[in-house]
Each structure stands twice: as structure tokens, then as C-alpha cells.
């Protein structure tokens, strides 16, 4: 639960109390009760423990517990928006926007964790693909002109060598980006530590100061340093997310490099085997057919499992998270200012993440479709259709991200603050990320 949620709920509690004092009509008393109930849920969600049978204890998943409490609060707030006074509705919209933002961020973290797990299993999928391709190639070379086949194997090896060179260039570029992101993260961490130290020093000076004006000035300086530390810490966390994403992409490229190297080795082995094959061996052809089909079936089974997890735990989760972020922005549309700008940044961030994830998966599935088609596997059409679906998901998420970025940058131009400037920089970075991960 972000600290800002605690601060917001405290401020809103004060606003609600004033509203309750001014609002004497009995028709709004029910709405006030719903607001009070929602704030109670906020308070429960902010605790570091959950109620369990037999007393308070650490929950199995504190984040899930908090999201459950916020979901209960959202039900009450929706009723206030439908039937409360204008003041009550305004407060309820802000609280509900916070809940939707929290839920969207939580869902995004969960989805990216699932995507990381899928990425870790990608080498198994690539290995299955290589085995199926090898079995198919062996079958094909057993019933063709061997001189022509040897020439084709040499051409394939040359093409793979070029692909290997291209992949290495991609790996070098990703490594450079990671180095830059790590340097920016280190700078942000140093800034956060320095600002935190400064805040402590200013507070100590304020504590012992005799002059009240000096005491207040030093306390203000401490608060400013504390905010600077928090902002720098957030920047460091953002860079960590970028580093993690770059690492996953680098792992994928390295996996592809290993696969290409394996394919080159396989081609050399196939060339040697081709020279030894007999032109007429029906029994061996039948066995090769069975091997290829078994390998293709194993590949399909591994793919179906990963695709199922991606669809249910990554794609759908990110889609829902993006929708909640958009709803939060709509709830804050009338408020404007930094609150709405922050909501636009969340919306842009989540859609950008989905676009990048879909593009990464599309790269793998596209390679799967190409290799399967070349190997004559029956499932090649299924992989091609899956690639088109991933491309469509990427295009849709990228378009939504671009819209959120545009709206956010337009809003940032009318908000003058350091926070707004920082949020605008994040939006600009999302634009770069979308361009770098576009599907050609």
C-alpha cells in the first residue's frame, strides 16, 4: 500500500467530516455511512497484518488481503457516487480512483511476474522447436536429391550465420541500454540517500533551534529533502523495472543466439548424415515420420501450456489493469491537475508494458511459425494465427498507450510543478519505449 494512500485517506477523512457537519439532510446520511465504511476498509488495508482466526497474524499474501479490503470499499464508494451529495460524490470519486489505481498496479505486478515465469520456460519451447525441426529436416533429406540437399544445407547455414550476427548486435545494444539504466538507477539511489541524510540533518537542526523562524525554515527544508528522496527512490524503482525488462529481453535474445548456434551445428551434422544416407530406406523413413510427429506434438503441448498461462494470467490481467487505470483517469477528469496527470501516467505505463510484453512474445511465436512452416509441421498455421493475435494485442495496447501519453503531455503543459515535470519525463520515456518495441 503506497504511503500516499494513507495521506490521501487522512485528507479525505477531514473533508468528509466537514461535509457531514454541513449536511443535515437525512437523505445523505446513508451515503455518509458508506463513506465511513469505505474509510474503515482503507484503514484495514493499510495495516501490516490481517485478522486471522485466533488473533492477528501475518497473512499468506498481505497484498491480496489489501486488495480485498479495497474492493469492499469500492462497493460502498460506488453507492455514494450514485446517491450521495455533490461533496460526498466528489470525495468518493477520488477515493475510488485511488482504489482503481492500486488495483491496476497490483494486477500489473502480478502479470509481469507471470510473464517472467513464462520467459524462464522459453528455452524449453525453443529446444522442442529445434528437436522438431531437426526431425523434420532429417525426414526431408531422406527422400530428396542429396547433392541439392547439401547445397541447401550450406545456404541455410550461411543464412543462420547472418541471423546470428544480427542477434549479437541486438544483444550488444540491450547490454548497453542496461548499463545506462543501471547508471541512472545508481544516480537516483545516491540522490535519494543524500536527500534522506539532508532531511535528517535539517530535522535535527530544527529540533535544537531556538529561533522559531529558523526552526520552521529548517523543518521546511527537511520536508523538501524528504520529498526529493522519495522522488529519487521512485526513479530508482522505475529504472529497476526497466532493467528487469531489458534483462528479460536480453535473456530471450541470448536464448535465440544459442538456438541459432545449435541449428548451425545441427545443419553441419545433417550434412554429414546426408552423405551417409541410403536413397531407398522405407523403414527408416517411417521411423523418421513418427519421430517428427512426436517431436511436433511435444512442441505443441509445451506451447499450449505457455500460451494458456499467458492468455489468462498476463494478457487478460494487463487488459483489466489498463481498463482500471483508464477508469481512474475518468474519475479524476473533473479534478484535473497532478492527480489526473498521475492517472494518465499509470494508464500509459500499463499499456506500454502490455505492448512490450506482446511484442516480445510475438517475436518468439513469429519465429516458431516461420520455423514450423519451413519444417512442414502441421501446427504451423496455429502458430501463425497466434502471432497475428499477439500483434493485434500489441497494436491495440500501443495505441492506447500513445493516447494516454498524448493526453498526459497536454495536461502536463498546464500544470507547473516539479512533480508534473517528472511525470512528463516518464511519459516521454514511454514514447521511446513504444517506438523501440514496435512490431515492424
Buried (B, 14 or more C-beta within 10 A) or exposed (E): BEEEBBEBBEEBBEBBEEBBEEBEEEEBEEBBBBBBBBBBBBBBBBBEEBEEEEEEEEBEEBBEBBBBBBEBBBEBBBBBBEBBBEBBBBBBBBBBBBBBBBBBBBBBBBBBEBBBEBBEEBBBBBBBBBBBBBBBBBBBBBBEEBEEBBEBBEEBBEEBEEBBEBBBEBBEBBBEBBEBBBEBBEBBBEBBBBBBEBBBBBBEBBEEBEEEEEBEBBBEBBEBBBBBBBBBBBBBBBBBBBBBBBBBBBBBBBBBBBBBBBBBEBBEBBBEBBEEBEEEEEEBBEEBBEBBBEBBBBBBEBBEBBBEBBBEBBBEBBBBBBBBBBBBBBBBEEBEEBBBBBBBBBBBBBBBBBBBBBBBBBBBBBBBBBBBBBBBBEBBEBBBEBBBBBBEBBBBBBEBBBBBBBBBBEBBEEBEEEBBEBBBEBBBBBBEBBEEBEBE
